[in-house]
Amino acid sequence: DYFKKMQHPLSIKYIDPTYMIRAVPSNANDTVFCSVLAQYAVHAAMAGFTGITVGKVDESFVMLPIHAITKGTRKVNIKGRQFERLMRATEQP
């Protein structure tokens, strides 16, 4: 109402942040990985599991309790090897 009174056009846009996570185009490996994650998530839901997420740990797909992966604070050393690998893998400067 305020903007109407001020005779100022208003346009609100919502940008879903999940679309901004990816830094490079997906490839065939990404497609397979996402398909397997989706299948495991559906199997878990159909089995009645709640409060879990699916992921890959040591080359195995597993169901992980959400509370176990969200507890505590985790920090990334931006001068460390893991961060450097991330930047190279996502082709960022």
N, C-alpha and C positions, 0 to 999 in steps of 0.2 A: 504494500500500500504506500509506503514511503516513496518508493521510486515513481509510482504513478503520480503522486502529488507533486513530485519534483519534475515531472515530465521527462524522465530520464529512462531510456530503454534498459532493460535488465535481461541478461542472458546467463543462466547458470548451467554449467556443464559438469558432469561427473565423469572422471577418467578412472576406470578400474585399474588399480595399481598392479594387478597381476599381469597386465599386458606390458608393463614396463620392466619386468624382471629380466627378460631375455635380452642379451646384448648382441647375439649373433643369430642368424637364421637356424632353424632346427634342421637336423639331418636324419638319415634313416635310423641311426642308433638311438636318437632321442625318441623317435616314433615307437620303436620297439620297447624302450625303457618305460615310456608313459603307458603303453598298452598293458605291460605286465603289472605295473603299479595299480592301474585301474582294475585289472582282474583280481589281484590280491585284495584290494579294498572291497570289491563286491563280494568275494568269498567270505571275508571277515564279517561284513554286514549280514550276509545270509546266515552265517553261523551264530549270529546274535551278539557279536562282540561290539562293545561301545567303549568310548574313551581311548581308542587306539588310532594309530596311523601306520601306514605301511612304508617301508623303506628298504634300502639295500645295505647290508652290513657284511663286510668280508665276503663279497661275491654271493651272498645268499639274501633272498628276499624274506623279510621278517615283519612281524607285527610288533609295534613298539607302543607301550603305554604313554599317552600324551604327557601325563604328569612327570614321567621320568625324563623326558627330553626337554621339558620346559622349565625345570627347576634350576635355580641358580643363574648367575650371569656368566656369559661366555664372551671372551674378547678375542679379536683377531689381531695378531701382530702384523701391522702393515709393512714391516721391514723383514718379515719372515719368508721362508720358502713356500709355505702354503699359499700365502697371499700372492706371491709372485706367480705361482702356478695358476691360480685363479685368473689373474689378469691376462696371462698368456692364453689360457684356454678360451676365454671370452673375447679375445682379440681387442682388449682395451689398452689405451696408451699407458 
